[in-house]
Amino acid sequence: MDTVPPYLRIVASIRDRIADGELAPGDRIPSARQIVREWGVAMATATKVLATLRQEGLAEARTGVGTVVRAPSAPPVRRTAEGALTRRRVAEAGIAIADEEGLGAVSMRRVAADLGAGAMSLYRHVAGKDELVLLMARDVFARNQPPMPGPPGWRAKLELICRLQWNTYRRHPWLPGLVSMTRPLLIPEAMAHTEWTLAALDGLGLGADERLREAMALPALVRGLALSVTAELEAERASGLTNQQWWLALSGEVGAVLGTGRFPHLAETDGQVAEDLDGVLDLGLTRHLDGLALRVARLSRQRKSP
């Protein structure tokens, strides 16, 4: 057994779990991060495990879920008819990889392997990785468009668009890193979010510049928190430690620093870290919209005053 590569030993273990019924069709297979923690291997090895299971037809990548056990009646992974490839299928395969393993794991060769096609065949549909990533982003935003016309009232509309973006980023942690407020990619589906937000702000008495600043400030709040989630996932992939495990490993050092008396207010928190980012979003969004409501009310009074 010492001569068997580690990734094949792990594949055999997961294969046995599937054969024994411990993992049933549709059940999620251990993620790359879980494999790293459970077997103590590198992320590259864990990634190879999942790729091998997919190639053997035992698993499939499912968007928004991860890698799951493939049902026996499902078609095999490998397809010889390259004509069955479409830009949509290529984008979906890239999204599934990025959701599970991060954007760095996405490559033309990897996407081709997951689709059971030759790497060169993908170039008939996308020019390269840059176009593939753009296509992935467009596909995700296209699936997460705000409703028309949306709920009544500007505040309900703004809260809806922020939570829609937040939930989209949580499902696709690689996406906020592609979004920029100053040098945005030309993504019409993302631009539709901004247009929808500007429409919600219309008629409140705000000038055009102020409306634009609001349309930038709100998504910046959401994206900033989402980037924290992305950074945590990347750190977990690199270290094999969850955020809680990482802080536990540093508890002695944190206690020593807080014990110096230099940070009395931080010490009052007992070194606890704000991990409830949903709660942080709720607080930030509520405070911002409360302030905007005061601004709108003041402008309304000014318009009514003689």
C-alpha positions as CSV (number, residue, x, y, z in Angstrom):
1,M,0.0,0.0,0.0
2,D,3.0,2.3,0.5
3,T,3.5,2.4,-3.2
4,V,0.0,3.5,-3.9
5,P,-0.3,7.3,-4.4
6,P,-2.2,9.0,-1.6
7,Y,-4.9,10.3,-3.8
8,L,-5.7,6.7,-5.0
9,R,-6.0,5.5,-1.4
10,I,-8.5,8.3,-0.7
11,V,-10.4,7.6,-3.9
12,A,-10.6,3.9,-2.8
13,S,-11.9,4.9,0.6
14,I,-14.6,7.1,-0.8
15,R,-15.5,4.5,-3.5
16,D,-16.0,2.0,-0.6
17,R,-18.3,4.4,1.2
18,I,-20.4,4.7,-2.0
19,A,-20.4,0.9,-2.5
20,D,-21.5,0.3,1.1
21,G,-24.3,2.8,0.8
22,E,-22.8,5.2,3.3
23,L,-22.9,7.8,0.6
24,A,-26.1,7.6,-1.5
25,P,-26.8,9.1,-4.9
26,G,-27.1,12.9,-4.5
27,D,-25.2,12.9,-1.2
28,R,-22.4,15.4,-1.1
29,I,-18.9,13.9,-1.3
30,P,-16.3,15.3,1.1
31,S,-15.1,18.6,-0.3
32,A,-11.5,19.3,-1.1
33,R,-11.1,21.2,2.3
34,Q,-12.7,18.3,4.2
35,I,-10.3,15.8,2.4
36,V,-7.4,18.0,3.4
37,R,-8.5,17.9,7.1
38,E,-9.5,14.3,7.2
39,W,-6.6,12.7,5.4
40,G,-3.9,15.4,6.1
41,V,-3.0,15.8,2.4
42,A,-2.2,18.8,0.3
43,M,-5.0,20.7,-1.5
44,A,-3.6,19.6,-4.9
45,T,-4.0,16.0,-3.8
46,A,-7.6,16.6,-2.6
47,T,-8.4,18.3,-5.9
48,K,-7.1,15.2,-7.8
49,V,-9.3,12.9,-5.7
50,L,-12.4,14.8,-6.7
51,A,-11.3,14.9,-10.3
52,T,-10.7,11.1,-10.3
53,L,-14.1,10.4,-8.8
54,R,-15.7,12.5,-11.5
55,Q,-13.7,10.8,-14.3
56,E,-14.7,7.4,-13.0
57,G,-18.4,8.4,-13.2
58,L,-18.9,8.1,-9.5
59,A,-19.4,11.8,-8.8
60,E,-20.6,14.9,-10.5
61,A,-20.2,18.6,-9.8
62,R,-23.5,20.3,-9.1
63,T,-23.7,24.1,-9.2
64,G,-24.4,25.6,-5.8
65,V,-24.0,22.3,-4.1
66,G,-20.5,20.9,-4.8
67,T,-19.4,17.4,-5.8
68,V,-22.1,14.7,-5.2
69,V,-22.5,11.0,-5.7
70,R,-23.8,10.4,-9.3
71,A,-26.9,8.3,-9.6
72,P,-26.3,4.9,-11.3
73,S,-28.8,5.7,-14.0
74,A,-27.1,9.0,-14.9
75,P,-25.2,9.2,-18.2
76,P,-21.4,8.7,-17.9
77,V,-19.1,11.7,-17.5
78,R,-17.2,11.1,-20.7
79,R,-18.8,12.2,-23.9
80,T,-17.3,11.6,-27.3
81,A,-19.7,14.0,-29.1
82,E,-17.8,17.3,-28.7
83,G,-20.6,18.9,-30.7
84,A,-22.7,18.6,-27.6
85,L,-20.6,21.3,-26.0
86,T,-22.2,24.8,-25.7
87,R,-21.0,28.0,-24.2
88,R,-23.7,27.6,-21.5
89,R,-22.4,24.1,-20.5
90,V,-18.8,25.3,-20.5
91,A,-19.7,28.2,-18.2
92,E,-21.7,25.9,-15.9
93,A,-18.7,23.5,-15.6
94,G,-16.5,26.4,-14.7
95,I,-18.9,27.7,-12.1
96,A,-19.2,24.3,-10.5
97,I,-15.4,24.1,-10.2
98,A,-15.0,27.7,-8.9
99,D,-17.8,27.2,-6.3
100,E,-16.1,24.1,-4.9
101,E,-12.4,24.8,-5.2
102,G,-12.0,28.6,-6.0
103,L,-11.4,30.5,-9.2
104,G,-7.7,29.4,-9.2
105,A,-8.8,25.8,-9.9
106,V,-10.5,26.9,-13.1
107,S,-8.6,26.3,-16.3
108,M,-9.5,25.4,-19.9
109,R,-7.9,21.9,-19.4
110,R,-9.8,21.3,-16.1
111,V,-13.1,22.4,-17.5
112,A,-12.6,20.1,-20.5
113,A,-11.7,17.2,-18.3
114,D,-14.9,17.7,-16.2
115,L,-17.0,17.8,-19.4
116,G,-15.2,14.8,-20.9
117,A,-14.0,16.7,-23.9
118,G,-10.7,17.6,-25.4
119,A,-9.1,20.8,-24.1
120,M,-8.8,22.2,-27.6
121,S,-12.5,21.7,-28.3
122,L,-13.3,24.3,-25.7
123,Y,-11.6,27.0,-27.8
124,R,-14.4,26.7,-30.3
125,H,-16.7,28.1,-27.7
126,V,-14.5,30.5,-25.6
127,A,-11.3,32.2,-26.6
128,G,-9.5,31.4,-23.3
129,K,-9.8,31.5,-19.5
130,D,-10.4,35.3,-19.4
131,E,-13.5,34.9,-21.6
132,L,-14.5,31.8,-19.7
133,V,-14.4,33.7,-16.4
134,L,-16.4,36.6,-17.9
135,L,-18.9,34.1,-19.2
136,M,-19.2,32.5,-15.8
137,A,-19.9,35.9,-14.2
138,R,-22.5,36.8,-16.8
139,D,-24.2,33.5,-16.3
140,V,-24.4,33.9,-12.5
141,F,-25.7,37.5,-12.7
142,A,-28.2,36.4,-15.3
143,R,-29.6,33.8,-13.0
144,N,-29.9,36.4,-10.1
145,Q,-31.7,39.4,-11.6
146,P,-33.9,41.6,-9.3
147,P,-37.6,41.3,-9.9
148,M,-39.6,43.8,-11.9
149,P,-40.9,46.0,-10.7
150,G,-40.0,44.8,-7.2
151,P,-41.6,45.6,-3.9
152,P,-43.2,49.0,-3.2
153,G,-41.1,51.6,-1.6
154,W,-37.5,52.6,-2.1
155,R,-36.3,51.2,1.1
156,A,-37.7,47.7,0.4
157,K,-36.2,47.8,-3.0
158,L,-32.8,48.7,-1.8
159,E,-32.8,46.1,0.9
160,L,-33.9,43.5,-1.7
161,I,-31.1,44.2,-4.1
162,C,-28.5,44.2,-1.4
163,R,-29.7,40.8,0.0
164,L,-29.9,39.4,-3.5
165,Q,-26.3,40.3,-4.1
166,W,-25.2,39.0,-0.7
167,N,-26.9,35.6,-1.3
168,T,-25.3,35.4,-4.8
169,Y,-21.9,36.1,-3.4
170,R,-22.3,33.6,-0.6
171,R,-23.3,30.9,-3.2
172,H,-20.4,31.9,-5.5
173,P,-17.5,33.2,-3.3
174,W,-15.2,33.7,-6.2
175,L,-17.6,36.3,-7.8
176,P,-17.0,39.4,-5.6
177,G,-13.3,39.4,-6.5
178,L,-14.3,40.0,-10.1
179,V,-16.6,43.0,-9.3
180,S,-15.1,46.5,-9.2
181,M,-16.8,49.8,-8.6
182,T,-14.1,51.8,-10.4
183,R,-12.9,49.5,-13.2
184,P,-15.9,47.2,-13.7
185,L,-16.0,44.4,-16.2
186,L,-18.5,45.0,-19.0
187,I,-21.2,42.7,-17.7
188,P,-24.6,43.8,-18.8
189,E,-26.3,41.5,-16.3
190,A,-24.4,43.2,-13.5
191,M,-25.1,46.6,-14.9
192,A,-28.8,45.8,-14.7
193,H,-28.4,45.6,-10.9
194,T,-27.0,49.2,-10.9
195,E,-29.8,50.4,-13.2
196,W,-32.4,48.8,-11.0
197,T,-30.9,50.5,-7.9
198,L,-30.8,53.9,-9.6
199,A,-34.4,53.5,-10.5
200,A,-35.3,52.7,-6.9
201,L,-33.6,56.0,-5.9
202,D,-35.3,58.0,-8.5
203,G,-37.9,60.5,-7.3
204,L,-36.4,60.9,-3.8
205,G,-35.1,64.4,-4.4
206,L,-31.4,63.3,-4.6
207,G,-29.2,64.8,-7.3
208,A,-27.8,62.6,-10.1
209,D,-24.3,62.5,-8.4
210,E,-25.8,61.6,-5.0
211,R,-27.9,58.8,-6.6
212,L,-24.8,57.4,-8.3
213,R,-22.8,57.5,-5.0
214,E,-25.7,55.6,-3.3
215,A,-25.8,53.1,-6.1
216,M,-22.0,52.5,-5.5
217,A,-22.0,52.7,-1.7
218,L,-24.6,50.0,-1.0
219,P,-23.1,47.2,-3.2
220,A,-19.7,48.2,-1.9
221,L,-20.9,47.4,1.6
222,V,-22.2,44.0,0.5
223,R,-19.1,43.2,-1.6
224,G,-16.7,44.2,1.2
225,L,-18.3,41.7,3.6
226,A,-18.4,39.1,0.8
227,L,-14.7,39.5,0.1
228,S,-14.1,38.6,3.8
229,V,-15.9,35.3,3.2
230,T,-13.8,34.7,0.1
231,A,-10.6,35.5,1.9
232,E,-11.6,33.1,4.8
233,L,-12.3,30.3,2.3
234,E,-9.0,30.8,0.5
235,A,-7.1,30.8,3.8
236,E,-8.9,27.6,4.9
237,R,-8.0,25.9,1.6
238,A,-4.3,26.9,2.1
239,S,-4.0,26.1,5.7
240,G,-6.5,23.3,6.1
241,L,-7.8,25.1,9.2
242,T,-11.3,26.5,9.7
243,N,-11.6,30.0,11.0
244,Q,-12.6,28.7,14.4
245,Q,-9.6,26.3,14.4
246,W,-7.2,29.1,13.3
247,W,-8.3,31.4,16.1
248,L,-8.1,28.5,18.6
249,A,-4.5,27.9,17.6
250,L,-3.8,31.6,18.2
251,S,-5.7,31.8,21.5
252,G,-2.6,31.9,23.6
253,E,-1.0,34.7,21.6
254,V,-4.3,36.7,21.5
255,G,-4.6,36.3,25.2
256,A,-1.1,37.5,25.8
257,V,-1.6,40.6,23.6
258,L,-4.9,41.5,25.2
259,G,-3.4,41.0,28.7
260,T,-1.0,43.9,28.1
261,G,-3.7,46.4,28.8
262,R,-3.1,48.3,25.6
263,F,-6.5,47.3,24.2
264,P,-9.0,47.4,27.0
265,H,-12.1,47.7,24.8
266,L,-11.0,44.7,22.7
267,A,-10.3,42.8,26.0
268,E,-13.9,43.4,27.1
269,T,-15.0,41.2,24.1
270,D,-13.0,38.2,25.5
271,G,-11.2,38.0,22.2
272,Q,-14.3,36.9,20.4
273,V,-14.4,37.5,16.7
274,A,-17.5,38.6,14.8
275,E,-18.2,35.6,12.7
276,D,-21.8,36.3,12.1
277,L,-21.4,38.2,8.8
278,D,-25.1,38.0,8.1
279,G,-25.6,40.0,11.3
280,V,-23.0,42.5,10.3
281,L,-24.7,43.0,7.0
282,D,-28.1,43.5,8.8
283,L,-26.5,46.1,11.0
284,G,-24.7,48.0,8.3
285,L,-27.6,47.9,5.9
286,T,-30.1,49.1,8.6
287,R,-27.8,51.9,9.7
288,H,-27.2,53.1,6.2
289,L,-30.9,53.0,5.2
290,D,-31.9,54.8,8.4
291,G,-29.5,57.6,7.5
292,L,-30.8,57.7,3.9
293,A,-34.3,57.9,5.2
294,L,-33.4,61.0,7.3
295,R,-31.8,62.5,4.2
296,V,-34.9,61.9,2.1
297,A,-37.2,63.3,4.8
298,R,-35.1,66.4,5.1
299,L,-35.2,67.0,1.3
300,S,-38.9,66.5,1.3
301,R,-39.4,69.1,4.0
302,Q,-37.2,71.5,2.0
303,R,-39.3,71.0,-1.1
304,K,-42.5,71.7,0.8
305,S,-41.2,74.8,2.7
306,P,-42.1,78.1,1.1
